Each structure stands twice: as C-alpha cells, then as structure tokens.
Amino acid sequence: MAEAQGSFAGNTRLKHYPDVAATPGYGKIAKWSLDHAGILAGIYLDIQGTCTGTLSAFNAFGFSSIIRQVRAYLSTGVDLHMITGPGYCYLMRDYIEDYKDPLPQTNGRSAVSAAAYNIGMFLPFQINARDLPGLILLQQERVSLNLSVEVEALANVATGLTDGGPTITPCYEIFTVPPNQIDRPPFNLVQSWMEESQVVGGAGDWPYPWPRGNTILSMLHGFGMGVSGADNWSRAIMRVQQNDRIDEYTPAFQDMVFSRFHGRARPKGTLAYDYFGSSGLGSYGNARDALVTQNVTSAKTVITVTGAGNLCCLRREMIAVKPPE
C-alpha cells in the first residue's frame, strides 16, 4: 500500500501536542472533540494512576481492565477505533508498525495491585509511519473527529479499590496541511480497528463469521488471554467459500509464527490471522494477502475451544469513504 509521498513529504511538517487531561472516575466517560486543523496520523493516550486500598477479587486482565472502551469516530458515524483496554494490551499493540511494542514502559499486562500503573495506548490512523492511507483530514467544518475513553466500573477491576481512577491525557500526532491541493494525500481510505466479544458456551468447534464489505488486513482473536494467559483452544481454521482452507493453526504453530516475525514469545490465549504482515516487515509490508470481503460469499474462523469463555475478536480493516470536499 505504498504511496508516492514526494510532494506531501516536502510540503508538510509533523507536530505533536497534548490535549486537556481528564479524570472521569470509575464507571465514567471522558470525551474530546479534536480541533478542525491539520491531518491526523495518530493519537497517544497517556493513562496513569495508582490503585489504593485493600484489594481482592482482581480482574484477570490486570491493570488493562481499568479501561472499558476507547472509541474514536467521525461525526458521519464511521468508527475508526473501538477497543477495550485488554483488547489493546493483549492483541492490538503487537501488530502496530514493525511489531515492536510501541509503549514498552506500560504495565497493562501486570496483575492489579495497590501500586502505580501506566496503561498508555497508541492509536494509529495512518496505516504506518511511512505510507499515506488512513490519514484523516481534520480541516473540514462539516465533519469532526471525536474521542471517548470509558473507565471500567470500580467493582469490575478489584474489590476494595478506594482511588479515584486514572488521569487520561490525549496527545496528537498531526501533519500540517500543504497549502496546494496537489500536494495533499488521498483521503478516500480510512483504517479501522474494531473489537467485539462473543460468549462461548462450552467445548467444541466455534465458528466466527467475518463481517463482509471492507478489506480485512488482520483478524486477531483472544480466548484465554490475561495476566495468567492460557491457550483454551487446540485448533483454529480460517476458511472462505465454505471449503477453501486458507490457514490452520495449533497453539504450537502459532508460537513459531509469532516468534519468527516478532522476536519474542506469543502471549498465551491469543490467535492471529495477519494478512498485512506476511511480507515479514510488519505493517510496512504490502497488502498481498489482505482479504477483500466483497469478493467472497463466506469467510469465517472456526476455533476448537476446550471450554466456555469469552471470545475476543479484533479486526483491522480498510474502509472506502467519500473524500472531503
């Protein structure tokens, strides 16, 4: 998906700046509306706090469970990011840019305790730091980009918490707009990271139909992920057109594939169908294996699970939109 960047790269400047901090409290939502200025490439979320109290009944996802949902969306109704704290921490952050951890100083995968935490996130809109697709033109009056962060209910993080919750500060990565129209990048594609979960009733083969209509770059699953993660699945098949088996994995096979491209051990309980990183360069590769779902009548994951639980499904896709006027 590489784009010719000459005129854009030579006529813009990348800027970084923070927004106003918020401390919404447990069970509350903080919201921001971005200024109508510049071209958005990414959002950093600085999320820090300290858990206090005599704690018990800890959430199995650790500190990442403090964030119930992050949502970034256009006023036209297009969702660009909809993800939970655990979904980001255990799945998404391993598939950004060149697959190094973008924020290794965070401790979202650590168990909840009476201690300080840093569960910051990086939300990419530009498909990677080199290629142009996904950039969002904020400088249009009729369309705005909104950001919300919902903090989990206190009792769902741990029993006995007495602190007021995290302080959240959005920080923006924004290009200036080239003065000449000819130097501006195309804005007809946006990148979306969408998470959903399904309740799995018990052991057996569990099918998850992939939504159709857009181009899927990655489908990331979590079943058994957490601080003490476990592979509560034994086999997973990605199948299109009912009988065309694209990929079949066991946990041991996933271990080898993940280690080959990431250089570290796979978090247990996670399962990835990554069709944008198959060139070996992470998100700096090409879209050779991306699945254009309009070209198929059926696409699904069939996961053989070993018991009941919640199946996390996070898809990364490109969506065609009407370019700004």
N, C-alpha and C positions, 0 to 999 in steps of 0.2 A: 504493500500500500504506500510505497514511497511516492512523494510528490516533488516536483521541481520547486525549489524554495528560493531560487536566486533573488528575485525582486522582493519577495516578502522579507527574507532574512536581512537584506541590505537596507530596508526602509522601516524597520520597527525595532523596538527595544523591549526586553523582558524586565518587568518590575515585580516587586514583592512588597506587600504591606498587610498589616493586621486590621481586623475589624474590631468592633466593641466586644468585650468579654461579657459573658453571661453566666450566672449561677442559678439555673432554674429550680434545682432541688429534685429529690427523688419523686418519680411519677409525674414530672412536669416536662414541658416542651419549650425550648428556646428557638426563636426564629430570626432570620436575617433576610433582607432583600438587597441584592447586590446593586451597586450604582450602575447607571447606564453609561459606562465608559470603558473602553478597551475591549480586548479579545481575551476571553478566559481560557487558560490552559489547565489549571488545576487548583484545588483547594486543600490546604493543610488544616487539620483540626487539632489544636493544642488542647488536650483534655487531661487535666490533672486534679488531684485531690488527695485526701488522706482519710482512710476508713478508721473510725474510732468506735469504741465500745467493747463489750464482752461478747464475742461473736461465736455463732454456731450455725448449723444448717447452711453451709456455704453452697453457693451456686456452682455446679460442676464445670461451668465455662470460665471460672476465675474472674479476675478483675474486668475482663472484656464484657461480662454480663451487665455491667453498670450502664452500658448504652443499649437501650431497647431498639432504637432505629435512627438511622441517618437518612435523610431524604433531600435530594437536590432535584428541582423540577422547574420547567419553564411554565410561564403563565398560560401558555397554549394547552397545557395538560400533558406534555411529554415528560415522563420521568427519566432522569439521567442516572441517578443513583438512588437505590432503595435497599439498604443493607443494615443488618444488625451488628452490634459490637462483636459477637462471636463469629459471624459470617465474614467480617472483615479480617479479624485477627487470625483465624484458623484457615481461611481459604483465600480471600482476595489478595492479601498482601504478599503472598508467594508468587503471584502472577502479574506483577506490575513491572514495567520496563524490562530490565535484563535479568529478572528473577532473584536479585539480591533483595534482602529485607530493606524496604525504604526507610524504616524507622526502628533500627535495632535497639535503641535506648528504651523503648516501651516495654511494659511488663504485663500486657493484657492476658498472656497465657499463664501467668502465675496465679496460684490459689489466693482467694480472698483472705485477707488477714488485717489486723489492726496496724496498718502501715500506709506509707505514701504509695501512690500509683501514678503511672503515666500511660494512658491508653490512647495516645495520639494516632491520627489517621492521615493518609494522603489519598485524596480522591482525584484521579486523573480524568480530564475531559479530552484533551489532546491524546491521540492514540498512543503516542510515546513522545519523548522529548525531541525526536528528530523529524517525524512525519506529521503532516498538517491535518489530516482528517480528524474530526471531533472538536476542533476549536469552536468556541461559542462567541458570537458577536454580541456583546452586551450593549453596544451603542445603537440600540433601536428602541424607540419610545413605546411602541405598541406591545413589545414582548419583554418580560423581565424574568430573571432567574432568582429563585427563592431557595433558601436553605433552612432546614429544620433539624434539630437534634433532640430526640426524646430520651429522657433518663428513665431507667427501669424503676419500678416500684421498690421501695426500700426492702420490704419483706422478701422479695424475689432474689435479692443479692445475698443477704445473710440475715439471720436473726440476731438482734441486739445492736444493730447499727445506730449510732447517735449523731453522726456528722451530717452536714447539710448538702452533700453531694459534690460533684465535680464543678470546676470552673472551666468553661469552654470558650476558646478564642479561635474564630476562623481566621486564616491567613491566606491571602490570594496570590496566585501566580498569573500575571496578566501581561499580555503584549499590548503595546501602543498600536493604534490603528494607522496604517500607512495612509498618507494624505491622498494618494492617487488610487482610484478604484482598481486599476490594472495590477497593482502590487498586492492586493488583498487575496488571502487564500480562499478556497471554496468553502461554503458553509452549508452544503447540501447533505452532509452526513454528520450524525452525532453518535457518540458512543454511550451505551447504556449498560449499567451493572445492576441487575435486578435479582433480589433474593426472595424465595418463598420457602415454606416448610410444609411437610405433609406428615400426618400421623400414620405410622406403620403398625398394623395390629398384631403381627406375630411373624414367626419364621416362615420363609418361603421366598418365591420369586416376586419381587415388587416392581411393576412397570411404572415408569415416569415418562409420559408423553412430552416431547419438547414442543414449546409453542412455535407456531409457524407464522411466517410473514416477514421476518427480518433475516439478516445474515448473522449466524451464531459463530463467534470466534472461540468461545470456551464454554463448557458446562462443567461446573465444579460441584461436587456433592460432599456432604458430611453426614456420616452415620456412625456415631460412637466417638466423635471428636470432643475434646475437652482437656482440662488440666491433666487428667489421667486417661488419656485417649486410648481407645481400643478399636480394632477393626471388627465391627459387628456385622461384617459381610464377608462372603467367601468367594464370590464371583460377580462380575459386572460386564454386561454386554451392551454395546451401542449398536443399534440396528435401524436401518432405513428400508423403506419399501417392504416391510414385513419380513423379508428373508435375506437382505444384504447385510451381513455382519461386518461392520467397519472395525470395531475394536472389541477385544475380550481380555479382561484383566482378572488376575488374582491379586491379593494383597502383596505377595512376594514380587510379582511382576511390576506392580505399581511402585514398590520400593526402588527397584532398579531404574525404572524410567525417571522417577523424580530425582534420584541421586545423580543420574547422568547429566541432567540439564541444570540442576540447582546446586549441586556440590555439597549437599547436606541431606540428613535423613528426613523422610516424609513424616509429617505429623500423623499419628495413628488416627484412624477414623475418617480420613479424607480420601477422596477419589476424584481424579481429574480427567476430563476429555478436553485436551487443549489443542485446538486446531489453528491457533495463531502462532504457537511457539515451536512448531515441528521442524523449523529450519535450524534449531539449535541456538538461536540468538535471542530467545525470549520474545518480547513484543517488538523487537527490532527486525523481525523476520519478514516474511511475506504472507499473503493470505491464501496460499496454495490450497490448504486443506479446510478453509472456512466453509461452513455449511450454509448454502443459500436455501433456506427452508421453503421458499416458493417453488423450488424445482422438485420437491418430493411430496408425496401424499402422506407419508408417515415417517416419523423419527422418534425414537424412544430409547431410554435407558432401561434395562432390565437388571435389577440388582438382587442377588440372592442374599437375603439377610438372615441372621441367626437368631433374631428375637424381635420383640416390639421396641419401638422408639420413635424419634422424630427424624425424618429425612430432610436435611437442608439442601436446597437446590439454588445455586447461584449461576446465572448465565450472563456472559459478556457478549454483547451483540452490537452491530452497526445498524442504524435506522436512517432511512432516507427521509429528509424533511424538505419543506419548501424553503428555498434560500431567502434570507432577509431582503426586503425591498429597499 
